[in-house]
Amino acid sequence: MATIKYKGEVFSVKVNETVLDTLLNNGIAVKNSCRSGVCQSCVLKAEKGSLTEKSQQGLKDTLKTQGYFLSCMSYPENDLEIVSSTELQIPVTIIDKKMLNSDVLYIKLKYEKDFSFYAGQFINLIRNDGLTRSYSIASLPSEKSIDLHIRILPSGQMSNWLSSNASLGEKLYIEGPIGDCFYSGDKKEQPLLMVGTGTGLAPLYGILCDALGQNHQGEIHLFHGALNFSGLYLIKELFLLAEKYSNFYYYPSVLKNEIEEVNQLNQLNQEVKVGAIDKLVFQTIKKMKGWRAFLCGNPELVYSLKKQLFLAGVSLKEIYADAFLPSAK
């Protein structure tokens, strides 16, 4: 039976128990969120002992060589001596916040030391008590700040705190960036498909602005879906971008078409599609071969659409997906 030494204490790892489980079950607070190896918020560092390949899957090579690993994916095969990863945390300050619609909060963070990222990647936002959540970056590196779109959930610890309690000047920490869902700048003639639901718009908005800023020449089609009209946001901004750039097409969509919302649409003098977003994609774009796709938001939609696009001729290497997994607590 393997053991874990952490902060001077030694714990035995039970059968089929991860390092994260062992520490949490022994009353040791370890920041974590998805517990499925995606968000990377539970990263720890092994100073002694060997690590399994699975426990480091998805980490940067520079972190792997230093002994960092995902505690939620680590089933140790030998004794480990581990430490926290606080040196990876970067202090940030809230410098702006506002509501984008009734349940999506906009937060702007200023980082206090060098931080490299691509628009569309995600970071782990860490409160001073260790509470951690993952959010996608909607801003460009040139802005020297990080924009987040945060859906306020009824039981969301972080989202409700940010909305109701956090004030301008609040100090937090971030880790990252994580993910390969971003604009690479190559193949400027390639058509781009972007599909997202809810705050899945956040990474897509960042990727869109990056592509347009780098003078992407191919067509760019952005589909954003919500249950009803009130769930959409940045509508005017995106329609204005569509007017400014002839190669950009924006398709807001809703599942429910309510009378009150029709009146709002008429005021916009713009069309909002009604129906399932994946069906709207294929009704609008008939041939997908040779396209690059970015899919963000609801996991079921992301996984389903990824399969549909592959069957429609899109190479798996050209499909970049960011499924928004719920936190495990």
N, C-alpha and C positions, 0 to 999 in steps of 0.2 A: 504494500500500500504506500503510495507516494505521500510526501508531506510538503507543506508550504510554509516557509518562514517569511513573515511579514511584520515589520516594525517590532522585532524582538520576540514575537510569539510564533509558535509552531502549531500548525493545524494539519490533521490527517484528512486526506481526500477520500471520500467515500466512492463506492463503485458508481460509475456513470454520472459523476459529479464534476462540473467544471471548476476552474479556479475561481471564477466569479461566484458560483453557488457556494463554494466552500467558505469564502470570505464573508459573504452576506449571511450565511447560516450561523456563522460564529460572531455575528454582531459587528462586523467590520464594514463601515460605509465605503462603498466603491461607486463612483459615478457610472451610470449605465442608462441605456434607453431602449434600443430595439431588441437587444439580446439575441441577435441573429447574425452578427458579424458584419452588418452593413454600416451602421453609424460610426463605429470605431470610438465611441465615447468611453468604453471600458478598458482602453489600452493601459497595460502595465509594463514594467521592464524587469526582465530576469537578469539578475547579476550572477547567479550560479544555476547550473542545470541546463539540460538541452530541451529545445522546444520542438513541437511537432510542426510539420508543414502547414497543416490546417489552421493552427493557431495564429499564423502570420499571413494567411491568405488575404490579399487585397491591400496590404501595407506597402509603403514605399520601400525600395531596396535599402535606402539609407537608414530607415528605422529598423528593418529586419537585422541588419548587421550590428546594430547597437543593442539588440536583445529585446526590442519591443514586441508585444504580442497582444492578441485579443483575448481577454480573460474569459469572455463568454463562449469562446470556441476552443478553449484549451482544456483537454483532458490529459493531465500530466502523466507521463510514463515513468518519471523519476522525480526525485526531490528537487524542489525549486526554492531559490531564495530571491524574493522579488521586492521591488520598490515602486512607488507611485510614479506617474508621468507628469508631474506638475511643471517640469521644465519645458514641456511642449505647449503650455498655456500662454496665450497672449492677452494682456489686459486691454479692455475696450471701454468706451464711454458712450452712453446714449446721448446723442446730440439732437435728435428729432424724433417725434412720434405723432401719428395721426391715424384716423380710421379711413380706410379706403372704401369700405362699405360697412354694413351693419355688423359683420363678424370677421373682417380681415383688418389686422392692425399693421401699419407701416412703422418700422423702426429703422433708424439710421445710426450706425455705430462708427465711431472713430477709433482706429487702432493706434496704439502708442509706441509701436516699434515696427520695423519692416515686416510686411506680410504680403506674400505673393500668392495670387489666385487667378482663376479664370471665372468670368461671369457664367453662372450656371452650376458651378460646383456647390457643395454645401459645407457648412461648418457646424461644429457642436458649440452651442451657447451654454455657458456654465454660470450658474448663480453662485454667490459666495458660500452657500451651504452645500454646494456640490450638485444640486439639481441640474440635470443636463438634458437638453433637447437639440435635435438636429433641424436646421433650416437652410434653405437654398439661398444663394447669393443672386440678387436681382440687379446689381450695379456693376460698373466697369472698374478695373484696377486703376485707370487714370483718374477716377474720382477721389481716390485716397480715403475712401470710406466704404462701409458695407451696408447695403439696403436689404432688409428682410421683409417678407410678407407673411404675417403670422395669423393663422386662423385661430380664433378664440373658441375653444371647446368648452362645453358646459362644465366638465370636470377636469379641464386642463390646468395643472398646477402652474406651469411656466407661463402659458398664454394669458391666464387670468391675472397672474401677478404682474406681468408686463403691462397689461391693459389698465389695471386698477391701482397698482401700487408703485411700480417703477416710475421714477421721475427723470427729467432731463438732468444729466450729470451723474446718473447712476453708473457705478463701476461694475463690470462683469468680466468674464474671460471667454475666450474662444479657443478652439483647437481645430486644426485642419490646414488647408482645405482638403476635401475628399471628393472623389468621383471623377468620371471621365465624360460627363454630360456638358460639353462646352464646344464653342466654335473654334476650329483649329486653324482657319485661314487658308487652307489649301483647297483646291478644286473650286475656285470662285465661280465657275460656270454651272456647277451642280445645283439642281433644284433641291430646296430644303423643305421638309415637312415638319411642323411643330404642332403637337397635340397635347393639351393639358386640361385638367379639371381643377376647380377650386384654386388653391394657392400653388398648384402645379404651374400656374402662369408665372410665378416668380423666376424660376430658372430660365424659362422660355423668353421672358421679357429681357433678361440680361443677355442671353444668347443672341436674340434678335438685334438688340442695340449694338452688340459687338460686331455681328455680321454686317449690318448696315454701315457702321463706322469704318469697317475695313473694306468698304465698297464691294460687297458681294454682288456678283453680276447675275447669277441664276435666280429663278423665281423663288420666293419665300412665302409659304402658306402657313398661317398660324390659326389653329382652331382652338378656341377656349370654351369649355362647357361648364354649365352650372345647372342646378335643379330648376331655378327660376331666375327672373331678371335681377332680383336683388342680390343674387350670388355672384354676378359679374362685377368686374371693376376695371379701372383704367380703360374704359370703353372709348371715351373721347380722345384720349392720348393715342390709342392704337389706330383709330380711324384717321386721325391727323397724320400719323406716320404713313398710313396707306395712301393718303392723298399726296404726300411729299415724295414717296418712293414708288415709282411705277412698277417695280418688280416685287412689291410686298402686298400680300392679300390677307385680310383679317376677317375671320368668321366667328363671331360670338354666337353661342348656341345655348338653348335651354331645353329641358325636358318637358316643362309645363308652360303652356301659353295662356296666361291669365289676362282677363279683360283690362285690369288696371295696368298691366305691364305693356299691353299693346299701345295704350295711350302714351306711355313713356317712350316707346320705340318711335312713335310718330313724331314726338317732339325732337328726337335725335335725327329724324329724317334718314335713318339708316336701317338696313335689314338685319334682324337677328334670327338665325335659323332655329327651327323647332324640331327636336328629335334626338335620337341617340347619336352621340358625337362620332362614333366609329362608322356608323352608316353614312353620316354626312360627309365624312372624309372620302369615302369611296364613291359617293354620288357626285362629288365635286371634281375629284381627280381620277381619271379613268386608267391611266398608265403610270405605274410606280417604279418600273425598272430603271435603275440608275440614280434613284433618289437617295438622299440621306435623311434620316428621321430622328427626331428628338421627342421622346414620350415621357411625360411627367404627371404625377398626381396619383389618383386612385389605383391601387395595386392590381385589382381585377381588370380594369380597363387597360393598364399598361401591358400586362402579360398577354391579354387577349389580342390587343392591337399589334403587339410585336409579332405574334404568330400570324395574324392576318396579313401583315405587311410582308413577311417572309414568303408566304404563299403567293402573294401578289408580285413577287419578283425582286423585292428589296433584299440586298445582301445583309446577313446578320452582322457583318462587320460595319455596316452603315446605319445600324439602329442603336441609338444611345438612349438608354432608359433609366429613369430615376423614379422608382415606385416609392410613394410616401408611406412607409410602414408606421403603424401606431406604436407609441412607446409601450413597453412591457409592464409599466406600473403607473 
